[in-house]
Amino acid sequence: MDKVEELLAREEIRDILHRYCKGIDRRDWKLVRSCFADDHIHKHGDYSGPPDEFIGFASEVLEKVPDTHHSIANVHFTFDENGTSVSTEANFVAYHYVQEGTPEFGPVPTNGKATDWIVAGRYCDKFEKRNGQWIIVRREAFHDWERYDEANPAPADMIGKATDE
């Protein structure tokens, strides 16, 4: 793999990581699914398994979280000798707004109050180039730290209003 091919690969892989974040935040499960190979293995929190089941797991958790914001930073790349496989470690920060009146929410206690839940961690992925396209074939997500605090309630007209503006 020459330097230009490596630079293109890095950008294509970053695009996949960003597509994943956009898909999660917009609840665009088709977009999330497009990031993962059919034989992908996903480990994230209590979940371990194939991508379609991960989407079910994630959508169930996010059902009670009307607003999220996932960001990716500090992506580190390790290319194999042939340039057909790449291991990455990407830092992420995920902000979650748990709506007031959500009495039972497994990941964090809310006591029925609006809650800000912030998770910082790492996506450790293996990408492969298949049919000319990079795709995630394995992911392990690690939560390095989390915090939650009572939040100021969001204005009613802003809850769940992710837009492309």
C-alpha positions as CSV (number, residue, x, y, z in Angstrom):
1,M,0.0,0.0,0.0
2,D,1.5,3.3,-1.0
3,K,1.1,6.6,0.9
4,V,-1.8,7.9,-1.2
5,E,-3.7,4.6,-0.8
6,E,-3.1,4.7,2.9
7,L,-4.4,8.3,3.1
8,L,-7.5,7.4,1.2
9,A,-8.0,4.3,3.4
10,R,-7.7,6.5,6.5
11,E,-10.4,8.9,5.2
12,E,-12.7,6.1,4.2
13,I,-12.4,4.5,7.6
14,R,-13.0,7.9,9.4
15,D,-16.1,8.3,7.2
16,I,-17.4,4.9,8.4
17,L,-16.8,5.9,12.1
18,H,-18.6,9.2,11.5
19,R,-21.5,7.5,9.7
20,Y,-21.9,5.2,12.7
21,C,-22.2,8.2,15.0
22,K,-24.6,10.0,12.7
23,G,-26.7,6.8,12.4
24,I,-26.9,6.3,16.1
25,D,-27.8,9.9,16.8
26,R,-30.5,10.0,14.1
27,R,-31.8,6.5,14.9
28,D,-31.0,5.7,11.3
29,W,-30.5,2.0,11.8
30,K,-30.0,1.3,8.1
31,L,-27.0,3.7,8.2
32,V,-25.7,2.1,11.4
33,R,-26.0,-1.3,9.8
34,S,-24.1,-0.2,6.7
35,C,-20.9,0.2,8.8
36,F,-20.7,-3.5,9.7
37,A,-20.0,-6.7,7.7
38,D,-22.6,-9.4,7.8
39,D,-20.2,-11.6,9.8
40,H,-19.3,-8.8,12.1
41,I,-18.8,-9.5,15.9
42,H,-19.8,-6.6,18.1
43,K,-19.0,-6.2,21.8
44,H,-20.5,-3.2,23.6
45,G,-21.4,-3.1,27.3
46,D,-23.6,-6.0,28.1
47,Y,-24.1,-6.9,24.4
48,S,-22.0,-9.3,22.4
49,G,-23.1,-10.7,19.0
50,P,-23.9,-9.9,15.4
51,P,-24.7,-6.5,14.0
52,D,-28.5,-6.9,13.5
53,E,-28.9,-7.9,17.1
54,F,-26.7,-5.0,18.2
55,I,-29.1,-2.6,16.4
56,G,-32.0,-4.2,18.4
57,F,-30.0,-3.8,21.7
58,A,-29.0,-0.1,20.9
59,S,-32.5,0.9,19.8
60,E,-34.0,-0.6,22.9
61,V,-31.6,1.4,25.1
62,L,-32.0,4.6,23.1
63,E,-35.8,4.3,23.2
64,K,-35.7,6.1,26.6
65,V,-33.1,8.6,25.5
66,P,-34.7,11.2,23.2
67,D,-31.4,13.0,22.4
68,T,-27.9,11.8,21.9
69,H,-24.7,13.2,20.5
70,H,-21.8,10.9,19.6
71,S,-18.3,12.3,18.7
72,I,-15.2,10.6,17.5
73,A,-11.6,11.8,18.1
74,N,-8.0,10.6,18.1
75,V,-8.3,7.8,15.6
76,H,-5.2,5.6,15.6
77,F,-4.5,3.2,12.7
78,T,-2.4,0.1,12.5
79,F,-2.3,-1.3,8.9
80,D,-1.4,-4.9,8.2
81,E,1.5,-5.7,5.7
82,N,-0.9,-6.2,2.8
83,G,-3.0,-3.1,3.3
84,T,-6.2,-5.2,3.4
85,S,-6.8,-5.1,7.2
86,V,-6.6,-2.2,9.6
87,S,-7.0,-2.1,13.4
88,T,-8.2,1.2,14.8
89,E,-8.7,2.7,18.2
90,A,-11.0,5.8,18.2
91,N,-11.9,7.8,21.3
92,F,-15.5,8.7,21.6
93,V,-17.7,10.8,23.8
94,A,-21.4,10.2,23.8
95,Y,-23.9,12.6,25.4
96,H,-27.3,11.2,26.3
97,Y,-30.3,13.2,27.6
98,V,-32.7,11.0,29.6
99,Q,-36.1,12.7,29.7
100,E,-37.8,13.6,32.9
101,G,-40.3,11.0,34.0
102,T,-38.3,8.0,32.8
103,P,-38.5,6.1,36.1
104,E,-36.5,2.9,35.2
105,F,-33.4,3.3,33.1
106,G,-30.9,0.5,33.5
107,P,-27.6,2.2,32.7
108,V,-28.1,5.1,35.1
109,P,-30.4,5.9,38.0
110,T,-32.6,8.9,37.2
111,N,-35.2,8.9,40.0
112,G,-37.6,10.1,37.4
113,K,-35.6,13.3,36.8
114,A,-34.1,14.6,33.6
115,T,-30.6,13.3,33.5
116,D,-27.4,14.0,31.5
117,W,-25.5,10.8,31.0
118,I,-22.0,11.1,29.4
119,V,-19.9,8.2,28.3
120,A,-16.3,8.5,27.2
121,G,-14.4,5.5,25.8
122,R,-12.9,3.8,22.8
123,Y,-14.1,1.9,19.8
124,C,-11.5,-0.7,19.0
125,D,-12.3,-1.9,15.5
126,K,-10.9,-4.2,12.9
127,F,-11.6,-3.1,9.3
128,E,-11.2,-5.2,6.2
129,K,-11.3,-4.1,2.6
130,R,-14.0,-6.3,0.9
131,N,-15.2,-5.8,-2.6
132,G,-13.1,-2.6,-2.8
133,Q,-14.8,-1.1,0.3
134,W,-13.7,-0.8,3.9
135,I,-16.1,-2.3,6.5
136,I,-16.0,-3.0,10.2
137,V,-15.6,-6.8,10.9
138,R,-15.1,-6.6,14.7
139,R,-15.8,-4.0,17.3
140,E,-15.1,-3.8,21.0
141,A,-16.4,-0.7,22.7
142,F,-14.8,0.2,26.1
143,H,-16.4,2.7,28.4
144,D,-13.4,4.4,30.1
145,W,-15.6,6.6,32.3
146,E,-19.2,7.6,32.7
147,R,-21.0,10.3,34.6
148,Y,-24.5,11.3,35.1
149,D,-26.0,14.4,36.6
150,E,-29.5,15.8,37.0
151,A,-30.1,17.9,33.9
152,N,-32.1,21.0,33.3
153,P,-35.1,19.8,31.3
154,A,-34.9,20.4,27.6
155,P,-37.6,22.6,26.2
156,A,-40.5,20.4,25.1
157,D,-40.3,21.6,21.5
158,M,-36.6,20.5,21.3
159,I,-36.9,16.9,22.6
160,G,-36.1,14.4,19.9
161,K,-35.6,17.0,17.3
162,A,-32.4,15.9,15.6
163,T,-32.2,17.8,12.3
164,D,-29.8,18.1,9.4
165,E,-29.7,21.9,9.8
